[in-house]
Amino acid sequence: MKHAFLALATAVLLAAPAAARPDAQADHPQADHTYVGLWVTADGHIRHELLPNGRYVEARGTRERAYEGRYRVNGTHIEYWDDTGFTADGDFRDDVLHHAGMVLCRR
C-alpha cells in the first residue's frame, strides 16, 4: 500500500505544470513577455539581464555574475529564485523595474 501511494504521489507531481512545482527549473522559456533584456540602476551599479530561457544574471559593480537564477513574469510582476535559494520579486511600472527598493531602467 505504501508503494502504491508513493507511485501515485510521484505521478501527480510529475504531471503538474512546471510552474506549479516548487522545484521547477527554467524549463518554460519566458521569451513571450516584453521584459527580456538588460535592466540597470541609474548609477549602473546593479544590472539584471533577463534571458529568454527564464534565467537571469545579476551583476553588481565589477562582479559580473554576482547572482544567477531563474525568474517568472506574470503580467507586470516578476519573481526571482536565486540558485542559492534566495527569493525576491518586483514589478514593472511604466517600463521601469521596481525590485527590492531599487529602480532599474531598460538599457
N, C-alpha and C positions, 0 to 999 in steps of 0.2 A: 504494500500500500504506500509506503514511504517513497519508493522509487517511482511509482505512478504519479504521485503528487509532484515530485521534483521534475519529472519529464514534462508534465503539463505546465508547470510554472515556467520552465525554460522555454517551451514552445510559445507561450503567451508573450514573454519578454522579447523573444526574437522576432515575433510578428508585429510588435509595437513599432510605430513610426520612429525613426531615429531621433527626431526632435523631442519625442516624449521620453526617451531613455536618458537617465541621468548620466550614464557613461558614454553617451554618443560622442563620437569624434566628428570631425568636419567632413562627414560623408554626404552632406547635402550642400552643394555649391550655393553661394549667395549672389551669384552674378546677376540675378534678375532684379536687384534693387539698384537705386541710383547713387548709393553712397560708397561704392567701391572706389578706392583711390587713397591718396595721401591727405591726412588731416594734421594741421600744425598749429601750435600755440603762436601768439603774436611775436614772441621773442625767439621762436624757432627751437626752443629747448626740448619740447615734447613733440614727437612725431609718431602718429598712428598710421600705419599702412594697412588698409582693409583689403585683403586679397579676394579675388573672385571665388576661391575654393573654400571660403568660410574660415580661413585662418587670418590672423593679424600679427603684425610685428610692431613693437613699440620701441622707439629709440629715445634715449634721454641724454641730452648733451652729446658727449663723444662716445657714449655706449650705444652702438648701432642696433644691437639686438638685446636690449635690456629686458624686455618681456616678450613672450610669444604665447600664442594660444589660439583658441577658436572663438568665433563670435556668431551671433544670430541677430538679424534685423527683423523686427515685426512692426510694420508701419513706419513710424518715426522713432521707435525705441530700439536700442541696441543693448545686448547682453554679452558680456565677455567671460570666458573661462580660461584663465591663465594655465599654462602647462604645469605650474607648481601647485595648483589647486585654488588660487585666489580668484574671487569672482567680483565683477563690477558691472555697472550699467550706465547708460546715458541716454540722451535724447537729442534728436536733430530738430532744430527750430530755425527756420529761415536760412537754410543751408549753412548752419553753424552747429557743430557738435558740442554739447554741454555734457561733460564727463568728469565726475569726481572733483567738482569745484573748478575744473579747467574749461577754457573756451578754445576750441580748435576750429580753424577755418580750412576749407578745401584749398589745396595747392595744386 
